[in-house]
Amino acid sequence: MKIDIDKIDEGRFVIREENNTEYIDQLSQSLQSDGQWNPIIVRPKEGGRYEVIAGHYRLKAAKKAGFKEVEATVRDLPDEEADVLSIKTNLLRMEMTVREQGKVLSKMMESYGWNQTELARKLNVGQQWVARRLRVALELHEEVAKALDQGKIGFQVAAIIAGIAPEEQLQFMQIIIKKGITDHTDAGLLRRQYLNDTIYTIGYQGKNIEQFIKILKENEIELLLDARFSSESQYKPEFSGNVLEREIKRNKMNYNHEKELGLPYLIQNPYKEGVLGYNCVKQWYNWHINTNTNFEKLIELIKTSGKTAIMCMEAYAKAHGEQRYACHRDMLADMIVQHNPEDKLLKFSNRVDL
């Protein structure tokens, strides 16, 4: 049936960030030249008025074309059925951006008390489909949302970005754009690296192997980076490299011994005896790491390996109690946190001594 355009109101859950004027113009021209092929769907309201359920853009295009009436299918539906039908048809016709979809989904969940699983079932979609749209709608930084709307990033990549704190999203998006990442799987791997921004340190003195492993697992450590000059332990053979590596791997973690990160005995012994001061040794150690190792490669290793703990023998990273000197892992951890790489993906911001 034909209905007076002036008697049709917008739907309850239509959220329009910005009308697609180009699409409306195309529809308007099509209506003028070919007429209206498909009726919009409306439901009756009080006072002889109607509410549009499906066909919001067609209604706008008809108004632009100067139509006084539009062909409409009238369906007397309760709120719940009308809202589900509305979003289903909007999705099929792609008349909402993914952010608009997410906002509508959020309002529907709030109005009817549905959880994500219930809403997904009503829309015949997967729960992750709903979850991603909710994240993009509700958790995106304003600048990231603009980039999505402008087509600078895709929806799936935006959903990956939405998985980190809003204050970090803009910098992370800039990294993604600079690296030319468009695939959401690649973006997910990049996010894992970006969020790996804390370096851990641990010593085994005063601990047995069970206590040591327990601390690592409680802190979800994925890589144990052995920074000893020699991986052999004369007094605690269970912490010798080969034995330790086997135990670490048995507990589903990775182990790397990097001898070049250690403090050579020529420096280590006089330092522990108090002949060489901390600042002197730290200056030498910084020079050694920057001159004789590939520091950037070390950072990349830690970033790509997940949560990493730098290990040495000393119980404490810094001088503490009867341990009157700082372990060289203290110096290495400082270097990692203080490093300010051009590639912000390689930046570490925090340090935790276990």
CORUR-V732219 format. One record per residue. N is the residue number from 1. RES is the residue in one letter. PHI is phi as a letter, one per 40 degrees, with the letter a starting at -180 (NA if undefined). Layout:
BEGIN
n;res;phi
N;RES;PHI
N;RES;PHI
END
This chain:
BEGIN
n;res;phi
1;M;NA
2;K;c
3;I;b
4;D;d
5;I;d
6;D;c
7;K;c
8;I;b
9;D;b
10;E;c
11;G;c
12;R;c
13;F;b
14;V;c
15;I;b
16;R;b
17;E;c
18;E;a
19;N;c
20;N;c
21;T;c
22;E;c
23;Y;c
24;I;c
25;D;c
26;Q;c
27;L;c
28;S;c
29;Q;c
30;S;c
31;L;c
32;Q;c
33;S;c
34;D;b
35;G;g
36;Q;c
37;W;c
38;N;b
39;P;c
40;I;c
41;I;b
42;V;b
43;R;b
44;P;c
45;K;b
46;E;c
47;G;g
48;G;g
49;R;b
50;Y;b
51;E;b
52;V;c
53;I;b
54;A;a
55;G;h
56;H;c
57;Y;c
58;R;c
59;L;c
60;K;c
61;A;c
62;A;c
63;K;c
64;K;c
65;A;c
66;G;g
67;F;c
68;K;c
69;E;b
70;V;b
71;E;c
72;A;a
73;T;c
74;V;c
75;R;b
76;D;c
77;L;b
78;P;c
79;D;d
80;E;d
81;E;c
82;A;c
83;D;c
84;V;c
85;L;c
86;S;c
87;I;c
88;K;c
89;T;c
90;N;c
91;L;c
92;L;c
93;R;c
94;M;f
95;E;c
96;M;b
97;T;c
98;V;c
99;R;c
100;E;c
101;Q;d
102;G;c
103;K;c
104;V;c
105;L;d
106;S;c
107;K;c
108;M;c
109;M;c
110;E;c
111;S;c
112;Y;b
113;G;g
114;W;c
115;N;c
116;Q;c
117;T;c
118;E;c
119;L;c
120;A;c
121;R;c
122;K;c
123;L;c
124;N;g
125;V;b
126;G;c
127;Q;c
128;Q;c
129;W;d
130;V;c
131;A;c
132;R;c
133;R;c
134;L;c
135;R;c
136;V;c
137;A;c
138;L;b
139;E;b
140;L;c
141;H;c
142;E;d
143;E;c
144;V;c
145;A;c
146;K;c
147;A;c
148;L;c
149;D;c
150;Q;c
151;G;g
152;K;c
153;I;b
154;G;c
155;F;c
156;Q;c
157;V;c
158;A;c
159;A;c
160;I;c
161;I;c
162;A;c
163;G;c
164;I;b
165;A;d
166;P;d
167;E;c
168;E;b
169;Q;c
170;L;c
171;Q;c
172;F;c
173;M;c
174;Q;c
175;I;c
176;I;c
177;I;c
178;K;c
179;K;c
180;G;g
181;I;c
182;T;b
183;D;c
184;H;c
185;T;c
186;D;c
187;A;c
188;G;c
189;L;c
190;L;c
191;R;c
192;R;d
193;Q;c
194;Y;c
195;L;c
196;N;c
197;D;b
198;T;b
199;I;b
200;Y;b
201;T;b
202;I;a
203;G;b
204;Y;b
205;Q;c
206;G;g
207;K;b
208;N;c
209;I;c
210;E;c
211;Q;c
212;F;c
213;I;c
214;K;d
215;I;c
216;L;c
217;K;c
218;E;c
219;N;c
220;E;f
221;I;c
222;E;b
223;L;b
224;L;c
225;L;b
226;D;c
227;A;b
228;R;c
229;F;c
230;S;b
231;S;c
232;E;c
233;S;b
234;Q;c
235;Y;c
236;K;b
237;P;d
238;E;c
239;F;b
240;S;c
241;G;d
242;N;c
243;V;c
244;L;c
245;E;d
246;R;c
247;E;c
248;I;c
249;K;c
250;R;c
251;N;c
252;K;g
253;M;b
254;N;b
255;Y;b
256;N;b
257;H;b
258;E;b
259;K;d
260;E;c
261;L;c
262;G;c
263;L;b
264;P;d
265;Y;d
266;L;c
267;I;c
268;Q;c
269;N;c
270;P;c
271;Y;c
272;K;c
273;E;c
274;G;g
275;V;c
276;L;b
277;G;c
278;Y;d
279;N;c
280;C;c
281;V;c
282;K;c
283;Q;c
284;W;c
285;Y;c
286;N;c
287;W;c
288;H;c
289;I;c
290;N;c
291;T;c
292;N;b
293;T;b
294;N;c
295;F;c
296;E;c
297;K;c
298;L;c
299;I;c
300;E;c
301;L;d
302;I;c
303;K;c
304;T;c
305;S;c
306;G;g
307;K;d
308;T;b
309;A;b
310;I;c
311;M;b
312;C;a
313;M;c
314;E;d
315;A;c
316;Y;b
317;A;c
318;K;b
319;A;d
320;H;a
321;G;f
322;E;c
323;Q;c
324;R;c
325;Y;b
326;A;c
327;C;c
328;H;c
329;R;c
330;D;c
331;M;c
332;L;c
333;A;c
334;D;c
335;M;c
336;I;c
337;V;c
338;Q;c
339;H;c
340;N;b
341;P;c
342;E;c
343;D;c
344;K;c
345;L;c
346;L;c
347;K;c
348;F;b
349;S;b
350;N;b
351;R;a
352;V;b
353;D;c
354;L;c
END
